[in-house]
Amino acid sequence: MLYFLCQKEIFCREVGKQLKTLYVHIGTPKTGSTAIRKFCWENNDVFQKYGYIFPDMREVCPEITVGRNGYFLIDVSDESDYAKSEGKNRYRMGMDIVGTLFDTYDNIILSDEHIYRSTHKVRKTLWKELKEDGNRYGFQVKIIVYLRRQDSYVESFWKQNVKRRRIVTTWDEYVSRLPKSFQLDYYKKLESIAAVLGKENVIVRRFQRGTFFGGSIYADFLRAVGLEMTGEYTVSEETENPGLKGSAPEILRIINGLSSLGEEDMELMRNTLIAIGDYSAGQYPTSLFSQEECREFLARYGEGNRRVAAEYLGEPDTGLFSDTIPELPKWTKDNPYMLNDVICFAAMGMSQLRRENESLREEIREVRGEFRSMKEKIKDSVLHPVRAVGRRLGILRTKE
């Protein structure tokens, strides 16, 4: 059977028939993946004019938001046999839908930023499975990956975990034992994909300000899939995902340890700390790495980054990322502005509560007004027939 599938692929190439293409955008995390998915979903009508589709795969994974249409590729929640079996069934169901869509479209785009990390261990056979399905249905697989400089990626990821996963691990503890699934050796990761799918099918893009083709990540992504940004595409207002700045991550990390706080409490804390972020970072600009720590950290990946630029971007003399290290001090808890940040956090929190209370009071006033209006209408509807009957009886008495 495998021999037949391989011969089918060779035959298609020999006769000059263009294989259809499955584009799989795999992240990495913290590289604008949510914005890319939103753009693709909102411009599906334009995609379809050119033979592309960003399909809705909620039939396979109904619990996932519409943009994460590639989640079924890695849907294994834990190591149990049941999870593996369920994930395998969902993968098969999703790929059957993909195979059917290729009857209508020449290009299909799937996206989920968690694919990058999941394929380190739990779904390490994904590339092989995708290649086999490509042979089965007659399509080629192209992987799109955005890479962010390793220090910036790790800093952003720690802050996001403090913000959304309520971790209590300090920055220094976190960076000293990074999980292997981060796969910060980008060259090694890309080579593991290329070994199965071919280097020509691994599309590498930089996630770095000033490097996007056409000046935006949307134009850059369209170029990656073989399209061009034109006036046909619309870019809606971006959904903000504001990060924690200055002392805000450390304050929230400490608050995360208060298990008695519910999710509504935590949301208030997050929003308040986000609100003081610019003030905190403005009065005391810092980095989580010291300059020396940053140089040492980046040196681990320097050679691999150079090889990625040379072999995947065709830029042997440019380098993958800027080598500039900000001349900022390392953030420490005993910095002279920490007390200021705590005071501002308390003040901003009380101000936010006051605004919310005022909003609630306004809603109560509106409800009371509606209630009084409804009460008058009910009163009129009850009294109206009574008065009518009274008038009628008065007429009858007059006749008598």
PEQUI-V220218 format. One line per field, one symbol per residue. phi: phi as a letter, one per 40 degrees, with the letter a starting at -180 (. if undefined). psi: psi as a letter, one per 40 degrees, with the letter a starting at -180 (. if undefined). burial: 1 if it has 16 or more other ideal C-beta (glycine too) atoms within 10 Angstrom, else 0. Layout:
phi: ???
psi: ???
burial: ???
//
This chain:
phi: .ccccccccccdcccgccccbbcbcbhcdgbgccccccccccbdccdccbgbabccbcccbccbcdcccccccbcbcaccccccccccccdccccccddccccbbcbbbbaacccdccccbcbccdcccccccccccgbcbbcbbcbbddccccdccccccccbbfcbccdcccccacccccfccccccccccccbcgccbbbbbcbadgbccggacccccdcccgbbcbcccbbcdcccbcccbfcddcccdccdcccccccccccccdccccccdccccccacabcccccccccccccbdcccccccccbbgbcbcgcbcccbdcbcccbccccbccdcccccccccccccccccccccccccccccccccccccccccccdcccccccccccccccc
psi: ddddddddddddddeehhiihhhhheaiifffdddddddddefddddddeeiigihfeddgeeiiddgeededeghdaeidddddddddddddddddddddeddidhhhihheeddddedcdfeedddddddddddefiihhhhhhhihdddddddddddddddefiehiddddeeghidedfegdddddddddddehdeehhhihghheehheeiddddddddefihhiediihihihhgiihibedddddddddegeehidddddddddddddeddddddeghiidiiddddddddddedddddddddddefgeedidiiehhhgiihhidfieedddddddddddddddddddddddddddddddddddddddddddddddddddddddddddddd.
burial: 0000100010010000001111111111111111111111101001100001111010011001001111111111000000000010011001101110110010111111111111100110011011101110101111111111111111111111111001100010011000000111111011101101100011111111000110001111111110101000100000000001111111111011000000000100110111111011100101111100110011001001111111111000000110001000011000100101100110011000000000000000000000000000000000000000000000000000
//
